[in-house]
Amino acid sequence: MAGAVAVLVALYVREFTGRGQYVDVSAQEVQLNLNITAVNRYLNGTLETRANRSFRYGGVLPCRDGYVELLALEQHQWDALVELIGNPDWARDERFKDPISRSRYGADINARLREWSRNYSKEELYRLAQEKGIPVGPYYDAAEVVNSEHERRRGFFAPVEHPFTGPVLYPTWPFRFSGEPPPAPGRAPLLGEHNGEIFGRLGVLPEEIARLAANGVV
């Protein structure tokens, strides 16, 4: 992604200046940018790992049929969340008055949020929070992704004929060009399906390929 963006910028500059540019992308710099939050926390004395990485409040919440991830880090998002859950008395507690204070008592907030979220399906909670402008996303398993209305409307999955299973839905390209149909997806090759072609490119004679096959080598 970093390389592609750098190339696009260089092309943009060339378009307007007529001068080409060298594109130099540092893998280390890209990794540091991807992990900038963890680096900042380390500078503040916190070593973030998988075991201790979490949001102070919010995060993964249980529903009747799975989980959603909900974040209300900004004040207007918190206010919308409080309204969504019915303006309970506990939300007006002085401990929860601002983001810093809420971070100190995140465990108390999450205990109440989890009790509340279990009353909804993840799709219900997603829609309700979305209407209030609260960042939330449901966790889907593989079957739910393939059968989702969103992916069906995008046409992201397309049937591909497979010699063993028949038609199987395969992912297509994650982008579309205006006026051009997306390239048809291809299936993974069967074991040894292209041996003849590959060995031919390597200069192995057909008789040798037949002998290797007869001996169970290929």
C-alpha positions in Angstrom: 0.0 0.0 0.0 2.8 2.4 0.9 4.6 1.6 -2.3 1.4 2.0 -4.4 0.6 5.4 -2.8 4.2 6.6 -3.4 4.0 5.6 -7.1 0.7 7.5 -7.5 2.2 10.6 -5.9 5.2 10.4 -8.2 3.0 10.0 -11.3 0.9 13.0 -10.2 4.0 15.1 -9.8 5.3 14.0 -13.2 1.9 14.9 -14.8 2.2 18.5 -13.7 6.0 19.1 -13.7 7.2 16.8 -16.5 9.9 15.5 -14.2 10.2 11.9 -13.1 11.0 10.8 -9.5 12.7 7.9 -7.7 10.4 6.1 -5.3 12.0 4.8 -2.2 9.9 2.9 0.4 11.3 1.9 3.7 9.9 -1.3 5.0 11.0 -0.4 8.6 9.3 3.0 8.3 6.1 1.4 7.1 6.1 -1.0 10.0 6.7 1.8 12.5 3.7 3.7 11.1 1.5 0.6 11.3 2.5 0.2 15.0 2.6 3.9 15.9 0.1 3.5 18.8 2.1 0.7 20.4 5.4 2.7 19.9 3.8 5.7 21.6 2.6 3.7 24.5 6.1 2.1 24.9 7.6 5.6 25.0 5.2 6.3 27.9 6.3 3.2 29.8 3.8 0.7 28.6 4.9 -2.4 26.7 1.8 -3.5 24.7 1.3 -7.2 23.9 -1.5 -9.4 22.8 -2.2 -10.2 26.4 -2.7 -6.7 27.6 -3.9 -4.9 24.5 -7.5 -3.7 25.0 -9.7 -0.6 25.0 -10.3 1.1 28.3 -14.0 0.7 27.8 -16.1 -0.7 24.9 -14.3 -3.0 22.6 -15.7 -6.5 22.1 -19.3 -6.9 23.5 -21.3 -10.1 23.6 -24.7 -10.3 21.8 -27.4 -13.0 21.6 -25.8 -14.5 18.5 -22.2 -13.5 18.6 -20.1 -10.4 19.2 -19.7 -6.8 18.0 -16.9 -4.3 18.5 -18.1 -1.0 19.8 -16.1 2.2 20.5 -17.2 5.4 22.0 -13.9 7.2 22.6 -15.0 10.7 21.7 -17.4 12.6 23.9 -20.2 12.9 21.4 -20.0 9.1 20.8 -20.3 8.5 24.5 -23.3 10.8 24.7 -24.9 9.0 21.8 -24.2 5.6 23.5 -25.7 6.8 26.8 -28.8 7.9 24.9 -29.0 4.5 23.0 -29.0 2.5 26.2 -31.7 4.6 27.7 -29.9 7.3 29.8 -29.5 5.0 32.8 -28.6 6.6 36.2 -25.2 4.9 36.4 -24.1 6.8 33.2 -24.5 10.1 35.1 -22.0 9.0 37.8 -19.2 11.6 38.3 -16.7 8.8 37.5 -17.8 8.7 33.9 -17.9 12.4 33.2 -15.1 12.6 30.7 -12.8 10.2 28.6 -10.0 10.3 31.1 -12.2 9.5 34.0 -14.0 6.8 32.1 -10.7 5.2 31.2 -10.0 4.7 34.9 -13.2 2.9 35.5 -13.5 1.1 32.2 -14.1 -2.3 33.9 -17.2 -0.9 35.6 -18.5 0.5 32.3 -17.9 -2.7 30.4 -19.7 -4.8 33.0 -22.8 -2.7 32.4 -22.4 -2.5 28.6 -22.1 -6.3 28.4 -25.2 -6.8 30.4 -27.0 -4.5 28.1 -25.6 -5.8 24.8 -26.7 -9.4 25.5 -30.3 -8.3 24.9 -29.7 -7.7 21.2 -28.6 -9.7 18.1 -25.4 -8.3 16.6 -27.3 -7.1 13.6 -29.8 -5.2 15.7 -27.0 -3.6 17.8 -25.1 -2.7 14.6 -28.1 -1.0 13.1 -29.1 0.8 16.3 -25.6 2.1 17.0 -25.1 3.1 13.3 -28.2 5.3 13.5 -26.7 7.1 16.5 -23.3 7.6 14.8 -21.5 5.2 17.2 -18.6 3.2 15.7 -19.6 -0.4 15.8 -19.0 -3.5 13.7 -20.3 -7.1 14.0 -18.0 -10.1 13.9 -19.0 -12.5 11.1 -17.9 -16.0 10.5 -17.0 -17.3 7.1 -20.5 -18.4 6.2 -22.0 -15.1 7.2 -19.6 -13.2 5.1 -20.2 -15.3 2.0 -24.0 -15.1 2.4 -24.2 -11.4 3.5 -26.4 -9.0 1.6 -23.5 -6.5 1.4 -21.2 -8.9 -0.4 -24.0 -10.2 -2.6 -24.8 -6.7 -3.8 -21.1 -6.0 -4.4 -20.8 -9.2 -6.4 -17.7 -10.0 -4.5 -18.2 -13.8 -4.6 -18.7 -15.5 -7.9 -19.2 -19.2 -8.8 -16.3 -21.1 -10.2 -16.6 -24.6 -11.6 -14.4 -27.1 -9.8 -13.9 -30.7 -11.1 -14.4 -32.3 -7.7 -17.0 -30.2 -6.0 -18.9 -28.5 -8.8 -19.6 -24.8 -8.6 -18.0 -23.1 -5.6 -18.1 -19.5 -4.6 -14.7 -17.8 -4.9 -13.7 -14.2 -3.9 -13.2 -11.9 -6.8 -11.4 -8.6 -7.0 -12.1 -6.1 -4.1 -12.4 -3.2 -6.6 -14.3 -2.3 -9.7 -13.4 -0.1 -12.7 -16.1 2.0 -14.3 -17.5 0.3 -17.4 -15.4 -2.8 -17.1 -16.6 -6.2 -15.8 -14.3 -7.6 -13.1 -11.9 -10.4 -14.2 -13.4 -13.9 -13.7 -11.8 -15.6 -10.7 -9.8 -18.7 -11.2 -9.7 -21.8 -9.1 -6.6 -23.3 -7.4 -4.9 -26.0 -9.5 -5.3 -29.6 -8.6 -2.3 -31.5 -7.3 -0.1 -32.2 -10.3 -2.5 -30.6 -12.8 0.1 -28.5 -14.5 3.1 -30.9 -14.1 3.4 -31.4 -17.9 3.5 -27.7 -18.6 6.0 -26.9 -15.8 8.3 -29.8 -16.6 8.1 -28.9 -20.3 9.3 -25.4 -19.5 12.2 -26.9 -17.5 13.2 -29.0 -20.5 12.1 -32.4 -19.1 11.2 -34.7 -22.0 7.7 -36.3 -22.1 9.2 -39.8 -21.8 11.0 -38.8 -18.6 7.8 -37.3 -17.2 6.0 -40.5 -17.9 8.7 -42.5 -16.2 8.5 -40.2 -13.1 4.8 -40.6 -13.0 5.0 -44.4 -13.3 7.4 -44.5 -10.3 5.1 -42.3 -8.3 7.5 -39.4 -8.1 5.1 -36.9 -9.7 
